[in-house]
Amino acid sequence: MGIDEIINEALQPLAAAVAGFIFFPVPVLGADMPLVVAWLVGGGLFFTVYLGFINVRGFGHAVRVISGRLADPHDPGEISQFQALTTAVSGTVGIGNIAGVAVAISTGGPGATFWLIAAGLLGMSTKFAECTLGVLFRRTAPDGSVSGGPMHYLERGLGERGLPRLGRALGLFYAATMVIGCLGIGNMFQSNQATAMFVDLTGGAASPFADRTWLVGLGLAGLVAVVIIGGIRSIANTTVRLVPGMALLYVALALLVLVLQADRLPAAAAAIWRGAFAPEGIAGGMLGALVIGFRRAAFSNEAGLGSAAIAHATARTARPISEGFVGLLEPFIDTVVICTMTALVIITTVYDPALAAAGVNGIELTTRAFASVLPWSPVPLAVAAMLFAYSTMIAWAYYGLKAFTYLAGDGRPQDLGFKLFFCLFAVAGASLDLGALVDLSDALVFVVAIPNLLGLYFMAPVVKRELAGYRPFHAGR
């Protein structure tokens, strides 16, 4: 029995138990929705209403903030607000934007796209609250390095509201869960998928790397190490170049397909609208499409998980609420733009319920959709997907590091030890079949939404107070 089989057998019961809890179906509007999805969507709806639809009202100001017009180079922090955005976006824009959307369309039909967009818009408000609190309760070390995120605002924020024991307990739980969870969704899964695409590009079964996937993993781990060893400034300097480039590559491919398929766009829009409100049909009609669309959006943009607040906490600003405006752009970029474009490409080209029945979904369906119009597109599409995977890994390495040092304390040995540990898991993810471990860590990542959103509800008045006192927004600057 191989090492991967031993690990799978040992962890399978635990992975099933955690996944069974976090994805436990709860009735919502007459349909069963996974507990974590209902929890995340409920948070987005609450903050959208409570903050006066800040996701819509604040969009223009958010663009002005990231343009740098309101920036002061003397403000506290380590990286610019634009760099904080690209770092956080690199952690959310991943394989799910290509493969996950295809699964949603295959399962829920075109109507799932409408609810995916709706959930993305709601998630903008949750991200606004998370990123504001991430900066407000961040901690600056004597050497000038910054640490922030849910573990800090749960401990300090709830402490200020008279709940110090609850805050400390939730902070510890969040950090411990994030350390384990980051190894799956942000590391091994990405490494595994990037390796599979690399092998396919270099000849598939005939590739010289087909039976040497550990070499690909080793190379990927080396590329990750080169960036993350330099800390948040190195990560930010990389993502500020990588994220716009990889996003533009993918968006350009999608736009080219949609331009060539322009005559089918009206029918696609009609299919999305009909499917979103259909009384019956694929996957249960409206309710089925709603559940599937919301679930995919929640998994894609991570609004409510608090992970992005760890990166945003390092932004150079003296006004925490300004980083909330930057944060609300993430779900818009990740879900409303990139995921929606993926959905439209599929719907205007090869979408057919029969394909789903035949088991054609995920990245295979997306690749078919692009190739049906642009026969040469699988190569640049694979390159974009590998860049998505790589950027996700370097962002999640930082998230895991900050969670680890919250538990173990700051220090160079702890930093270096965790980074090497993270890179070893990247090699393992490329070369082993560790399904149960990935399932467990993925489920654990979504477990953190429970303490994070609970803390956000308690601190909602703090966010509202910060917004009320932020003059540049109210003055229209």
Protein Blocks (a to p, Z undefined) as FASTA:
>chain_A
ZZklmmmmmmmmmmmmmmmmmmoccdeehiacdfklmmmmmmmmmmmmmnoomlmmmmmm
mmmmmnopmgcfkbgcjbdfklmmmmmmmmmmcfklmmmmmmmmmmnommlmmmmmmmmm
mmmmmmmmmmmmmmmmgccdfkopacedjklmmmmmmmmnopamlmmmmmmmmmmmmmmm
mmmmmmmmmmmmmmmmmmmmnnpjmpcklmmmmmmmmmmmmmmmmmmmnommlmmmmmmm
mmmmmmmmmmmmmmmmmmmmmmmmmmmmmmmmmmmmgcbdeehijmlmmmmmmmmmmmmn
oponlmmmmmmmmpccfblklmmmmmmmmmmmmmmmmmmmmmmmmmmmmgcfklmmnopa
cjllmmmmmmmmmmmlmmmmmmmmmmmmmmmmmmmmmmmmmmmmmmnopafklmmmmmmm
mmmmmmmmmmpccfklmmmmmmmmmmmmmmmmmmmmmmmmmmmmmmmmmmklmnoZZ
